[in-house]
Structure formats: C-alpha cells, structure tokens
Amino acid sequence: MSKAKLLACLVGAFVSCLLAVAARSAEETYTLKTIIPVPGGLTSFDIAFVDANIHTFVLADRTNKAIDVVNTSANVVIHQRTATPPFVGIVASPANASGPNGVIIVDQREIWATDGPVLSGCSPSPTGLRCSGSVTTPSSIKVIDLRTGAMIANIPNGGVRRADELCEDVNHETVLSANDDPLDNFLTFINAETYSIIGTNHKLDGSDPNFKITLTPTPPGTTNVAADGIEQCKFNPRTGSYYLAIPATVVTTATGTQPGPGVVLKISRSAPFHIEETITIPTSTGCTGPQGLAIGPNHEIQLGCGNPSTNSIIIDDRSGPVATVIATETGEGGADEVWYNPGNNSYFIARSGAAKLGVEDAGGNESALPQPDADVSTAIGSHVVAADMLRNQIYVPIRSTAFPANPPTVSTICSSKGGNDADGCIAVFTAPNDDRCLAQGMPVLDHDDGDDPVFMRTRCREHDDDNR
C-alpha cells in the first residue's frame, strides 16, 4: 500500500481522532471482549506480534510447533504455519532449547520466527521433551510465507540453545536476533532481502571489542562485564539505533565474579555493528532487571522489569550512561513482554507471575507525563501481549489450566466466553472509554512504495478530565 493510500485510509477511519479526542474517565478499564480458541490447544507459547494494517496477529505456539495466525477483524485463527525443518516444540530439559520463540512480520508478507536447536537423546515427558544428548542441528531463524505457508528460508545461526527475540530495522531491512542462553550469549544480524547473516555473531560476554558493556558506576577492579540474559529489542527510528534489554550482568574482578545491574544497550544500525551506549538501570528505580522494551512517543522507552523488580519504568531514549527515568510505574514489576499501542497511546505490561496486565497512558504531549490506568486480570503464565492499533484490541495468550506448570495456571477466562480452560485460548481485551489517537511510536504502521517506514505522527491531545 502506498503512503498516500495509507494516510487516506487512516484519515477516513480516524478523522474524529485527528480533529478531536473524546474525553474519557481518569482511568481506562479494560474488559474481556472475546476469546480465540487455538486448534490443538495452547500449553506453551512465547512471543506475539501484530501488524494492524494487514489485520494480523501472530503467536509463537510451541504446543503445536507452529505460528498461529489470527485475523484481527474476525478474531479467529485462520492458519497454523509450520516450518521445514519443523519447529522443535516444547523442550523441558535442557532450559532455553524450545521453539518457536520470537516472531515478527516482515514486509507484511513474511513470518520470521526463531527456533531452538535439535538435540539428540530426547524422550517425551508431560511437560515436553527431555534431551540428554548433543546438538545435531543448531538454532535457527525460519522465514515462512504468511499468505501461502511456504518455507522461504531456514537460517542456522550456530547456537547450541534457542534463538529468542528479534526485531527489525525496516528502512535498512536488517533483522536483529538474540541467543540469550549463557552458552551462546550472542546477537545475529540478518539481511531481510537476502536472508544472509551479516558478518559474524556478536558475543555479549566481553570478548567482542565492539560489544563491550560498560557499567556506570563501574565496580572497583572490574576486568570484564558480560550479559546475563538477553531480552526484548526494538529499532528506534527517532535515534536510528536498536535498543536491547539486558536483564542482568556478570561483573568479573580480580577477586571473582559478582552480579551486576541490568542495562539497555543502544546498538548501531549498520556494520560494523557495535554498542553506541550502555544505559545502566539503577536498582534504586525498583527495576532490577529490564526484560520487555517498547518504543513510545516523546522520546519514551517502556521497560518491563522482571522478578524481583517492584516497579517497571519509562526512560528517555536519549539517556546515557545512566537511565533518565521519565515515569516510575509503581507495583508493575515482574514483567516480561511489553507493547506500545499508538492507537490509544498506551503501554501494556505483561506480568506473568502476578496474572496481571499493567496499563500506562503514555502522556498527552511533551509536557504531560505518563499516568497509570487500571490493571487487567489475566492468568499466571501470560507473559505476552500485543495490540491491534487500528481496533485497539489487546491480545493476551492464556495457557491451558491442564498443563503441569509450576505454578499452575488457574483461570476461567477461556470458559467465560464459551471456550475450554483446559485448552487455553487467546484473550482479547478492549476498553469502552478508550483513547482514540495515533501517536508516533512502534510498531510501524506500514511501508511506502520505497519500503520506508510510515508513521502516523499525530500528537495525542490532553483530555479534559485526565486530571493532569
């Protein structure tokens, strides 16, 4: 779709949001609109993604070794896209070997999904494969035709554990993927046109001179800093850089190793790829481990902070070397994936252990700070969230209550709308007094005919009754 066609479409659909924004109450309260049954059930899943312009939600479904494709107009699963060679599915042991994991839609026609390695010596168990052997096939990134389901490319990247989350620089057609296990601990950059790895994998263990993590302040006697986990990434078109959440670090000194704080890495968009800035996240913020990361408006980056964090935070994308905190989201810790929805100018924070979805209004303009909205009850195990910005529908997968997880999933969300709790489902939430505005932020709305990203750069106005 051309930029002109897209803007015409958006103006037609959102003229009221561009000319006047309806007043709402001080809080937007999200309620369950419907549920989407998943053929084959849903016991284990990872990341989700929405491309609203093609009305498509995708979910990395380990239960069925597939990518579930949902039409967001009808809210039904229309495809379960499998791969060749197949996704590895649920691997209970060793850790970090399952797949599919991360998933995005590229060029509105391709599913890109990360996968774990194929291991030998595997036997089934109630919670997945238990494998005792060596790697026979390394981790990979798989590319599938969204429309036909045909396999386009299988890109091995050499990992002995899973390739996990991924993101794209749309303009430069480059995908960044992370292998988060300490046995791997590297990043992979892939050309989205040629499906080739650009250069070599970049280690975050301190051995790569272009990817040395520097903490502020630096602990006395530090000789090396390594990432301890790699989480959500996003490309930020405002700064022209990738941002990557590192939940913790390992600091080596002359006397041994010690745990270090979490950081956000600002990474160059072009080769030679390198860290441009290490943004240290002080534990005093209540964020003891950034996991989720989303790009919002007004230089905002939402961080979802994992356990044992008490808070999640919004930081300034111009931060460095220590995070500049724009807003502290008190009590919103224990998060995994986060999502910014330009359609209602809100952040969503998936808090799996608390069985809650945090909601934060991103703020009306440059001077209006973000403010909290009411949490949404979800289910234990619901660590994923994605939103359709055109319909303002929020998608949260709900795990089967029959799956022997620890802690178990206890939920009646699926059955409350005619589904089966033992099968799991995808819950769809909406708010009756939802904001209606399109703010600059991720994900990209569309591409113009030159394949450049298209954003709706409308400023969300303040609301009369938001008590700002």
DAKA-V408428 format. One record per pair of residues at least 4 apart in sequence whose ideal C-beta (glycine too) atoms are under 6 Angstrom apart, sorted by the first residue. I is the first residue (numbers start at 1). J is the second residue. Records with the same first field share a line. If there is no record, write none. Layout:
BEGIN
I: J + J
END
This chain:
BEGIN
1: 5 + 6 + 446
2: 449
3: 448 + 454
6: 446 + 454
10: 14
11: 15
14: 18
17: 436 + 437
18: 458
21: 437 + 461
23: 463 + 464 + 465
24: 433 + 463
25: 433
26: 467
27: 373 + 374
28: 373 + 431 + 433 + 434
29: 374
30: 376 + 429 + 431
32: 427 + 429
33: 428 + 430
34: 75 + 417 + 428
35: 414 + 417 + 419 + 425 + 427
36: 70 + 75 + 425 + 426
37: 419 + 425
38: 42 + 68 + 77
40: 64
41: 63 + 400 + 423 + 424
42: 63 + 400 + 424
43: 63 + 400 + 403
44: 62 + 63 + 90
45: 59 + 61 + 397
46: 60 + 101
47: 60 + 102 + 103
48: 59 + 384 + 386
49: 58 + 103 + 104 + 105 + 386
50: 57 + 386 + 388
51: 56 + 105 + 108
52: 388 + 389 + 390
53: 445 + 446
54: 108
55: 71 + 72 + 73
57: 70 + 72 + 395
58: 67 + 69 + 103
59: 68
60: 100 + 101 + 103 + 113
61: 66 + 68
62: 89 + 90 + 98
64: 80
65: 86 + 87 + 89
66: 80 + 81 + 82
67: 81 + 103 + 111 + 113
68: 77 + 80
69: 78 + 79
70: 77
71: 76 + 78
72: 388
75: 428
81: 111 + 144 + 149
83: 87 + 142
84: 151
87: 99 + 100 + 115
88: 99 + 116
90: 98 + 128
91: 97 + 98 + 128 + 129
92: 125 + 127 + 128 + 130
93: 130
96: 161 + 162 + 181
97: 116 + 161 + 162
98: 116
99: 115 + 116 + 162
100: 113 + 115
101: 114 + 162 + 164
102: 114 + 164 + 165 + 166
103: 113
104: 112 + 166 + 168
106: 110 + 112 + 168 + 192
109: 146
110: 143
111: 144 + 146
112: 143
113: 142
114: 141 + 163 + 164 + 166 + 177
115: 140 + 142
116: 139 + 162
117: 135 + 138 + 139 + 160
118: 136 + 137
119: 131 + 133
120: 133 + 134 + 136
121: 131 + 132 + 133
122: 129 + 131
123: 130
125: 130
126: 404
127: 404
135: 160
138: 156 + 158 + 159
139: 157 + 159 + 162 + 163
140: 154 + 155 + 156
141: 155 + 163 + 177
142: 154
143: 152 + 153
145: 150 + 152
153: 195
155: 195
157: 163 + 188
159: 163 + 179 + 184
160: 183
161: 181 + 183 + 184
163: 177 + 179
164: 178 + 180
165: 178 + 232
166: 175 + 177
167: 176 + 233 + 234 + 235
168: 175
169: 174 + 235 + 269
170: 444 + 453
171: 452 + 453
172: 269
173: 192 + 193
174: 189
175: 190 + 192
176: 189 + 233 + 242
177: 188
178: 187 + 230
179: 184 + 186
180: 229 + 230
185: 204 + 205 + 227
186: 201 + 202 + 203
187: 202
188: 197 + 201
189: 198 + 273
190: 197
191: 196 + 198
199: 271
202: 208 + 211
203: 207 + 208
204: 211 + 227
205: 226
206: 224 + 226
210: 272 + 274
211: 275
213: 225 + 278
214: 278
215: 225 + 260 + 280
216: 280 + 321 + 322
218: 222
219: 251
221: 253 + 254
222: 251 + 253
223: 252
224: 252
225: 249 + 251
226: 250
227: 246
228: 248 + 249 + 250
229: 247 + 248
231: 245 + 247 + 291
232: 245 + 292 + 293
233: 242 + 244
234: 243 + 293 + 295 + 442
235: 242
236: 241 + 243 + 295 + 317
239: 317
240: 269
241: 266 + 276
242: 267
243: 264 + 266 + 293
244: 265
245: 264 + 290 + 291 + 293
246: 262 + 263
247: 262 + 289 + 291 + 306
248: 262 + 289
249: 260
250: 257
251: 258 + 260
252: 257
261: 280 + 281 + 283
262: 281 + 289 + 290
263: 278 + 280
264: 279
265: 275
266: 276 + 277
267: 275
268: 273 + 274 + 276
277: 320
279: 319 + 320 + 323
280: 322
281: 287 + 290 + 323
283: 288
285: 313 + 325
286: 310 + 311
287: 305 + 309 + 311 + 313
288: 309
289: 305 + 306 + 309
290: 303 + 305
291: 304 + 306 + 336
292: 304 + 335 + 336 + 337 + 338
293: 303
294: 302 + 338 + 339 + 340
295: 441 + 442
296: 300 + 302 + 340 + 362 + 441
297: 362 + 439 + 440 + 441
298: 366
299: 316 + 317 + 318
300: 314 + 326
301: 315 + 317
302: 314 + 338 + 347
303: 312 + 313
304: 312 + 335 + 338 + 349
305: 309 + 312 + 333 + 335
307: 334
309: 333
310: 333
311: 328 + 329 + 330 + 333
312: 329 + 332 + 335 + 349
313: 325 + 328
314: 326 + 327 + 370
315: 319 + 323 + 325
316: 324 + 326
319: 323 + 324
327: 369 + 370
329: 360
332: 349 + 358
334: 351 + 353 + 354
335: 349 + 351
336: 350 + 352 + 383
337: 350 + 384 + 385
338: 349
339: 348 + 385 + 386 + 387
340: 347 + 441
341: 346 + 387 + 389
342: 389 + 438 + 439 + 441
343: 389 + 392
344: 392 + 434 + 435
345: 362 + 435 + 437 + 439 + 460
346: 359 + 361
347: 360
348: 357 + 385 + 394
349: 358
350: 383 + 384 + 385
351: 356 + 358
352: 381 + 382 + 383
355: 378 + 379 + 380
356: 375
357: 376 + 378
358: 375
359: 373
360: 370 + 372
361: 370 + 371 + 373
362: 370
363: 368 + 369 + 370
364: 368 + 460 + 461 + 462
365: 459
368: 462 + 468
376: 429
378: 382 + 396
379: 398 + 409 + 411
380: 407 + 409
381: 399 + 409
382: 396 + 398
384: 397
385: 396
386: 395
387: 394
388: 393
392: 434
393: 428 + 430
394: 429
395: 426 + 428
396: 427
397: 426
398: 411 + 413 + 414 + 424 + 425 + 427
399: 403 + 409 + 424
400: 422 + 423 + 424
401: 409 + 421 + 422
402: 422
412: 416
413: 427
414: 419 + 421 + 425
415: 419 + 421
419: 425
437: 460
438: 456 + 458
439: 460
440: 455 + 457
444: 453
445: 454 + 456
446: 454
447: 451
448: 452 + 454
462: 468
END
